[in-house]
Amino acid sequence: MRTRPLKVALLGCGVVGSEVARIMTTHADDLAARIGAPVELAGVAVRRLSKVREGIDPALITTDATALVRRGDIDVVVEVIGGIEPARTLITTAFEHGAGVVSANKALLAEDGAALHAAAEKYGRDLYYEAAVAGAIPLVRPLRESLAGDKVNRVLGIVNGTTNFILDKMDTSGAGYSEALDEATALGYAEADPTADVEGFDAAAKAAILAGIAFHTRVKIGDVHREGITEVTAADIASARRMGCTVKLLAICERAADGASVTARVHPAMIPLSHPLASVREAYNAVFVEAEAAGQLMFYGPGAGGSPTASAVLGDLVAVCRNKLGEATGPGESAYTRLPVSPMGEVVTRYHISLDVADKPGVLAQVATVFAEQGVSIDTVRQQGKDGEASLVVVTHRAPDAALSGTVEALRKLDTVRGVASIMRVEGE
């Protein structure tokens, strides 16, 4: 074993960063044995010096992150500060000055991953980011390495713990969205400003990363169709139950049947209770990967939190340190297919549509005519009526999303349709 330690710079010392520092200290001997050399925390960049950080030598703390990554004796930079800047500049500066990088920054990777990979390649450095997607769940490396010889056709999963907790509570307790969000906030699952989670931005960034790796093409967050869960109601959850389904916020990345394009989308969807994703409870994540040779694989576990995310960071740290000792680099970007990302309107989906209609003869025929005119086939219809008012629930067969959207717009124009109570896609069948 080499006795001279590999030096690590830590950018950020919040929930995740502090756990990374703690594990590096408490598991120092094990990490050294696995890497083949000791690792030493050489500096920790933070925003404020005033905060007490237990277990970390105050002499290591600095507010000058740029100077830390420019030192030249740093072997690996661990970036857990998040956001676009200054993280992007700090990472590229680290490459320039000889360090490999481990990042948990999904937003940056989804927005500018191609440029980061190009910089890593230019300087011959590693860029690892297992922690950017699904917390502790090993997912990025299996896609990049274990399935490198296979053809991945679909990635489907729950990649945001906050939204899964909220939807699970709405399902199991009958709570409304606001009540479930309040509980998630009280338990620490939701941030004070939950927008990134509940509006689907977090899941969309992860979907972009997964699609890019799975399909060997470049997918940015702007390519991902995104819908959040703020419009999901207790009535939607109850309607799903009547169908033998539950509601989940899903990230879905697919290769087109002809292989000529890919799609990436995030939205709430009804899935059958028999589907394994339906049983994913509280803040857990689960992802299905469908490959031609391997078949269907499922990855499940805690998708967020200090310790789970730090576990993924440390796994990458070990890999980058081993590469450093061997004077090698791990896999870089694979974007050779250059496949276009199709818009959501071209995606073939199913819809569950709940309508408030007049309770009188001929309404169902009018509604069915609209579906036929839009070229959308109906799978099932359920109608209930009383005192001149009725509800009509229609589940469609698979059709282009644009045709389904056009159907909803045409339904709104019918005099007999008082309102569209809910619209939700159906997946997993």
VMD Tcl script that draws the C-alpha trace (Angstrom):
set ca {
  {0.00 0.00 0.00}
  {1.19 3.49 -0.81}
  {1.80 5.50 2.35}
  {1.51 8.98 0.86}
  {-2.16 9.96 1.14}
  {-4.40 11.03 -1.68}
  {-5.71 14.51 -0.90}
  {-9.40 15.31 -1.11}
  {-11.02 18.76 -1.26}
  {-14.64 18.96 -0.16}
  {-16.81 21.72 -1.63}
  {-19.83 22.11 0.63}
  {-20.36 20.92 4.17}
  {-24.12 20.75 4.58}
  {-26.19 17.63 5.20}
  {-24.34 15.56 2.59}
  {-20.90 17.14 2.86}
  {-20.72 16.73 6.62}
  {-21.60 13.04 6.25}
  {-18.89 12.61 3.62}
  {-16.35 14.14 6.01}
  {-17.55 11.98 8.89}
  {-17.35 8.72 6.91}
  {-13.91 9.63 5.56}
  {-12.76 9.98 9.17}
  {-14.50 7.04 10.82}
  {-13.86 4.60 7.95}
  {-10.37 5.85 7.12}
  {-8.66 2.45 7.53}
  {-11.24 0.61 5.44}
  {-11.12 3.24 2.70}
  {-7.32 3.05 2.61}
  {-7.44 -0.74 2.31}
  {-9.97 -0.59 -0.52}
  {-8.16 2.14 -2.42}
  {-4.57 1.04 -1.83}
  {-3.56 4.34 -0.22}
  {-4.84 6.52 2.61}
  {-7.13 9.44 1.81}
  {-6.77 12.75 3.56}
  {-9.31 15.55 3.82}
  {-7.14 18.47 2.73}
  {-9.67 21.30 2.79}
  {-13.37 22.08 3.12}
  {-14.92 25.05 1.32}
  {-17.99 26.61 2.95}
  {-20.03 29.80 2.67}
  {-19.77 30.85 6.32}
  {-16.95 30.33 8.78}
  {-19.11 31.02 11.84}
  {-20.95 27.69 11.82}
  {-19.51 24.96 14.07}
  {-18.75 21.77 12.14}
  {-18.19 18.93 14.55}
  {-15.45 16.45 13.74}
  {-13.73 18.70 11.21}
  {-10.46 20.46 12.00}
  {-11.23 24.21 11.85}
  {-7.90 24.71 10.11}
  {-9.31 22.90 7.05}
  {-12.26 25.25 6.68}
  {-12.09 27.99 4.06}
  {-14.47 30.28 2.22}
  {-12.13 30.49 -0.79}
  {-13.23 27.48 -2.84}
  {-11.35 28.71 -5.90}
  {-8.02 28.77 -4.09}
  {-8.70 25.30 -2.71}
  {-9.28 23.67 -6.10}
  {-6.32 25.55 -7.62}
  {-3.80 24.26 -5.09}
  {-2.30 21.65 -7.41}
  {-1.76 19.00 -4.72}
  {-5.45 18.02 -4.61}
  {-6.15 14.59 -6.11}
  {-9.95 14.54 -5.90}
  {-12.53 17.31 -5.53}
  {-15.91 16.34 -4.06}
  {-18.57 18.88 -5.08}
  {-21.78 18.87 -3.05}
  {-22.70 22.57 -3.11}
  {-25.28 22.23 -5.90}
  {-26.51 24.85 -8.36}
  {-24.95 25.96 -11.63}
  {-22.41 28.56 -10.50}
  {-19.90 28.62 -8.91}
  {-20.00 24.80 -9.11}
  {-19.39 24.68 -12.88}
  {-16.35 26.94 -12.74}
  {-14.95 25.17 -9.69}
  {-15.24 21.75 -11.35}
  {-13.55 22.84 -14.57}
  {-10.84 24.58 -12.54}
  {-10.29 21.35 -10.60}
  {-9.80 19.44 -13.86}
  {-7.32 22.05 -15.08}
  {-5.27 21.75 -11.90}
  {-5.02 17.97 -11.84}
  {-7.98 16.71 -9.80}
  {-10.66 14.20 -10.61}
  {-14.17 15.21 -9.56}
  {-16.99 13.50 -7.72}
  {-20.25 15.46 -7.91}
  {-23.80 15.15 -6.60}
  {-24.97 18.11 -8.69}
  {-27.91 16.88 -10.77}
  {-28.96 20.37 -11.88}
  {-25.54 21.17 -13.33}
  {-25.09 17.77 -14.97}
  {-28.54 17.94 -16.55}
  {-27.90 21.46 -17.84}
  {-24.24 21.35 -18.86}
  {-23.07 17.74 -18.59}
  {-21.63 17.70 -22.12}
  {-19.29 20.63 -21.38}
  {-18.17 19.07 -18.09}
  {-17.42 15.76 -19.79}
  {-15.51 17.60 -22.52}
  {-13.41 19.40 -19.91}
  {-12.73 16.15 -18.07}
  {-11.61 14.52 -21.32}
  {-9.46 17.50 -22.30}
  {-7.46 17.29 -19.07}
  {-7.60 13.51 -18.71}
  {-9.60 13.56 -15.46}
  {-12.45 11.56 -13.97}
  {-16.00 12.85 -13.58}
  {-18.19 10.60 -11.43}
  {-21.72 11.44 -10.26}
  {-23.54 8.44 -8.83}
  {-24.98 10.61 -6.06}
  {-26.69 12.92 -8.58}
  {-29.45 10.36 -9.22}
  {-31.46 8.35 -6.67}
  {-29.26 8.82 -3.60}
  {-27.69 5.60 -2.37}
  {-29.13 3.45 -5.17}
  {-26.40 2.23 -7.55}
  {-27.84 3.29 -10.89}
  {-25.46 5.52 -12.84}
  {-22.58 3.04 -12.72}
  {-24.69 0.01 -13.74}
  {-25.94 2.00 -16.73}
  {-22.49 3.35 -17.64}
  {-20.54 0.15 -17.00}
  {-22.48 -3.01 -16.17}
  {-24.91 -2.56 -19.08}
  {-22.37 -1.05 -21.47}
  {-22.56 -4.16 -23.67}
  {-26.36 -4.23 -23.75}
  {-29.04 -2.09 -25.39}
  {-31.23 -0.24 -22.91}
  {-34.70 0.54 -24.25}
  {-36.49 2.00 -21.26}
  {-35.87 3.50 -17.83}
  {-38.96 3.93 -15.64}
  {-39.01 4.90 -12.02}
  {-39.63 6.98 -8.93}
  {-36.64 9.26 -8.47}
  {-37.89 11.87 -6.01}
  {-38.51 10.89 -2.41}
  {-40.44 14.02 -1.42}
  {-43.15 13.59 -4.03}
  {-43.38 9.86 -3.40}
  {-43.91 10.54 0.31}
  {-46.67 13.07 -0.42}
  {-48.50 10.83 -2.90}
  {-48.13 7.82 -0.60}
  {-49.68 9.74 2.30}
  {-52.54 10.93 0.09}
  {-53.15 7.33 -0.90}
  {-52.87 5.64 2.49}
  {-54.44 8.29 4.72}
  {-56.87 10.07 2.41}
  {-55.11 13.38 3.05}
  {-55.24 16.21 0.55}
  {-52.13 17.52 -1.18}
  {-51.60 20.43 1.24}
  {-51.92 18.22 4.31}
  {-49.50 15.67 2.93}
  {-47.01 18.41 2.00}
  {-47.22 19.85 5.52}
  {-46.41 16.43 6.97}
  {-43.49 15.98 4.55}
  {-42.14 19.38 5.60}
  {-42.49 18.62 9.31}
  {-40.57 15.36 8.87}
  {-37.79 17.03 6.88}
  {-38.62 15.34 3.57}
  {-39.65 18.62 1.93}
  {-37.66 21.84 1.81}
  {-39.08 25.15 3.05}
  {-39.50 25.93 -0.66}
  {-40.53 22.57 -2.16}
  {-40.89 23.84 -5.73}
  {-37.99 21.85 -7.20}
  {-39.51 18.64 -5.90}
  {-43.27 19.08 -6.23}
  {-43.10 20.75 -9.66}
  {-40.90 17.97 -11.01}
  {-37.68 19.94 -11.66}
  {-35.58 17.60 -9.51}
  {-36.96 14.49 -11.20}
  {-36.58 16.05 -14.65}
  {-32.87 16.71 -14.06}
  {-32.40 13.09 -13.03}
  {-34.38 11.89 -16.06}
  {-32.10 13.90 -18.36}
  {-29.00 12.31 -16.82}
  {-30.44 8.79 -16.98}
  {-31.66 9.16 -20.57}
  {-28.28 10.46 -21.70}
  {-26.43 7.53 -20.17}
  {-28.96 4.86 -21.12}
  {-29.29 5.85 -24.77}
  {-25.75 7.17 -25.41}
  {-27.04 10.54 -26.50}
  {-27.18 14.06 -25.10}
  {-30.32 14.95 -23.21}
  {-30.64 18.23 -21.32}
  {-33.23 19.16 -18.72}
  {-34.95 21.38 -21.29}
  {-35.61 18.28 -23.41}
  {-37.58 16.63 -20.61}
  {-41.36 17.08 -20.52}
  {-42.19 18.02 -16.93}
  {-45.36 18.05 -14.84}
  {-45.49 18.20 -11.05}
  {-47.92 16.86 -8.47}
  {-49.48 20.10 -7.22}
  {-52.67 19.48 -9.21}
  {-53.14 15.90 -7.97}
  {-56.25 15.74 -5.78}
  {-57.71 13.31 -3.29}
  {-60.36 12.62 -5.94}
  {-57.61 11.55 -8.39}
  {-56.20 9.18 -5.80}
  {-59.65 7.74 -5.07}
  {-60.36 7.31 -8.78}
  {-57.07 5.48 -9.21}
  {-58.03 3.17 -6.35}
  {-61.32 2.33 -8.05}
  {-59.30 1.27 -11.09}
  {-56.98 -0.88 -8.99}
  {-54.20 1.69 -9.36}
  {-52.19 4.19 -7.36}
  {-50.61 7.51 -8.38}
  {-46.84 8.03 -8.61}
  {-44.63 10.76 -10.04}
  {-42.69 8.86 -12.69}
  {-39.56 9.59 -14.67}
  {-39.85 7.76 -18.00}
  {-37.06 7.58 -20.56}
  {-37.72 5.53 -23.69}
  {-36.10 4.61 -26.96}
  {-38.55 4.80 -29.88}
  {-39.63 1.46 -31.37}
  {-37.73 2.23 -34.57}
  {-34.64 3.28 -32.58}
  {-34.50 6.64 -34.35}
  {-35.29 8.88 -31.36}
  {-35.74 8.96 -27.60}
  {-38.16 10.58 -25.19}
  {-37.79 11.74 -21.60}
  {-40.70 12.83 -19.42}
  {-41.72 13.36 -15.80}
  {-45.36 13.44 -14.76}
  {-47.87 11.90 -12.35}
  {-49.36 8.65 -13.60}
  {-51.67 5.91 -12.46}
  {-50.00 2.52 -12.23}
  {-51.65 -0.81 -11.34}
  {-51.36 -1.98 -7.75}
  {-49.83 -5.17 -9.15}
  {-46.85 -3.22 -10.51}
  {-43.75 -3.33 -8.25}
  {-43.48 0.48 -8.30}
  {-46.92 0.71 -6.67}
  {-45.51 -0.72 -3.45}
  {-42.69 1.83 -3.17}
  {-43.64 3.69 -0.01}
  {-42.81 6.96 1.72}
  {-39.54 8.63 0.61}
  {-38.04 5.61 -1.14}
  {-37.00 5.50 -4.80}
  {-37.16 2.65 -7.29}
  {-36.14 2.45 -10.94}
  {-36.78 -0.17 -13.62}
  {-34.28 -0.58 -16.42}
  {-35.35 -2.61 -19.45}
  {-32.53 -3.91 -21.64}
  {-32.61 -6.28 -24.60}
  {-30.32 -8.96 -23.18}
  {-30.60 -8.38 -19.43}
  {-34.37 -7.99 -19.46}
  {-36.02 -6.04 -16.66}
  {-33.89 -4.92 -13.70}
  {-35.15 -3.10 -10.60}
  {-33.08 -0.82 -8.36}
  {-34.63 0.14 -5.01}
  {-33.58 2.05 -1.92}
  {-33.43 5.41 -0.12}
  {-33.21 8.15 -2.69}
  {-32.11 11.08 -0.56}
  {-30.71 12.12 2.82}
  {-27.26 12.79 4.17}
  {-26.04 9.24 4.82}
  {-27.51 7.56 1.71}
  {-26.19 10.26 -0.62}
  {-22.82 10.28 1.13}
  {-22.62 6.53 0.54}
  {-22.87 7.12 -3.21}
  {-20.29 9.92 -3.02}
  {-17.83 7.71 -1.15}
  {-18.29 4.90 -3.66}
  {-17.30 7.30 -6.43}
  {-14.43 8.64 -4.33}
  {-12.98 5.14 -4.00}
  {-13.27 4.59 -7.77}
  {-11.63 7.92 -8.67}
  {-8.83 7.36 -6.14}
  {-8.13 3.89 -7.54}
  {-7.97 5.34 -11.04}
  {-5.59 8.02 -9.80}
  {-3.23 5.41 -8.39}
  {-3.38 3.42 -11.60}
  {-2.84 6.54 -13.71}
  {-6.06 5.79 -15.56}
  {-9.52 7.29 -15.94}
  {-12.93 5.70 -15.83}
  {-15.64 5.89 -18.49}
  {-16.43 9.31 -19.86}
  {-19.38 10.57 -21.86}
  {-20.87 8.20 -24.41}
  {-23.01 10.19 -26.83}
  {-22.20 8.51 -30.10}
  {-25.82 7.81 -31.12}
  {-26.75 11.52 -31.33}
  {-30.44 10.60 -31.22}
  {-33.01 13.42 -31.30}
  {-35.38 13.85 -28.36}
  {-38.99 13.68 -29.54}
  {-41.51 16.18 -28.16}
  {-44.19 15.01 -25.73}
  {-46.90 15.27 -28.37}
  {-45.38 12.33 -30.24}
  {-45.21 10.08 -27.18}
  {-47.76 7.27 -27.18}
  {-49.61 7.17 -23.85}
  {-52.91 6.24 -22.21}
  {-55.21 8.72 -20.45}
  {-57.63 8.57 -17.54}
  {-60.13 11.41 -18.01}
  {-62.84 12.32 -15.51}
  {-65.63 14.57 -16.80}
  {-68.51 16.36 -15.08}
  {-71.41 16.08 -17.51}
  {-75.14 16.62 -17.74}
  {-77.12 13.56 -16.70}
  {-79.27 13.14 -19.80}
  {-79.55 10.83 -22.82}
  {-76.99 11.21 -25.59}
  {-74.11 12.56 -23.51}
  {-72.06 9.39 -23.76}
  {-72.61 9.26 -27.52}
  {-71.40 12.86 -27.89}
  {-68.29 12.15 -25.84}
  {-67.55 8.95 -27.76}
  {-67.88 10.86 -31.04}
  {-65.21 13.36 -29.93}
  {-62.80 10.54 -29.14}
  {-63.50 8.92 -32.52}
  {-62.97 12.20 -34.40}
  {-59.58 12.63 -32.70}
  {-58.58 9.06 -33.55}
  {-58.43 7.95 -29.91}
  {-59.82 4.54 -28.99}
  {-61.70 4.12 -25.69}
  {-60.78 1.22 -23.42}
  {-63.33 1.58 -20.61}
  {-66.12 3.99 -19.58}
  {-67.78 4.41 -16.20}
  {-70.77 6.73 -15.69}
  {-72.66 7.72 -12.56}
  {-75.48 10.23 -12.41}
  {-77.98 11.83 -10.05}
  {-80.29 14.88 -10.07}
  {-79.22 16.12 -13.49}
  {-75.49 15.88 -12.83}
  {-73.15 12.99 -13.71}
  {-69.54 11.98 -13.77}
  {-68.05 10.17 -16.71}
  {-64.70 8.42 -16.41}
  {-62.98 7.37 -19.63}
  {-59.77 5.33 -19.91}
  {-58.23 5.31 -23.37}
  {-56.09 2.92 -25.31}
  {-52.60 4.11 -26.22}
  {-52.46 7.04 -28.61}
  {-50.13 9.97 -29.41}
  {-50.20 12.46 -26.56}
  {-51.05 15.27 -28.96}
  {-54.22 13.43 -30.02}
  {-55.20 12.91 -26.40}
  {-54.61 16.59 -25.60}
  {-56.70 17.53 -28.63}
  {-59.47 15.25 -27.40}
  {-59.56 17.00 -24.02}
  {-59.77 20.42 -25.70}
  {-62.63 19.24 -27.91}
  {-64.47 17.79 -24.91}
  {-64.30 21.13 -23.13}
  {-66.31 22.68 -26.00}
  {-69.27 20.33 -25.61}
  {-72.34 21.98 -24.04}
  {-73.05 18.79 -22.12}
  {-69.59 18.75 -20.50}
  {-69.66 20.93 -17.40}
  {-65.95 20.51 -16.68}
  {-62.90 18.27 -16.86}
  {-62.41 17.13 -13.27}
  {-59.06 15.42 -13.81}
  {-56.70 14.16 -16.47}
  {-53.92 11.71 -15.76}
  {-51.79 9.35 -17.79}
  {-51.84 5.61 -17.14}
  {-48.55 3.67 -17.17}
  {-47.18 0.28 -16.24}
  {-49.55 -1.87 -18.26}
}
mol new
graphics top color blue
foreach p $ca { graphics top sphere $p radius 0.5 }
foreach p [lrange $ca 0 end-1] q [lrange $ca 1 end] { graphics top cylinder $p $q radius 0.2 }
display resetview
